[in-house]
Amino acid sequence: MADAANKYSQNVSGAYYVDDQCIDCDLCRETAPANFKRDDDGGHSYLYKQPESDEERNLCEEALTGCPVEAIGRDGEE
């Protein structure tokens, strides 16, 4: 389960985030490319844009549930 205390500083403020468990598998970037990007230096994903539509929110949820190491979190803020 993702931990907000360990989220990457690149994440934009809001409900969704990626924490330091990320293994750079690319699932979130493939699933929700409008919201997730790769930090090439750190070798991990981060949330660069919070979802702004139901479609983006659904894709972020799909990425959250599909993440193999549960590195994507949602803390309830929106």
Secondary structure as UniProt FT lines:
FT   HELIX           4..6
FT   TURN            9..10
FT   STRAND          16..19
FT   TURN            20..21
FT   HELIX           27..31
FT   TURN            33..35
FT   STRAND          36..39
FT   TURN            40..43
FT   STRAND          44..47
FT   HELIX           54..66
FT   TURN            68..69
FT   STRAND          72..74
//
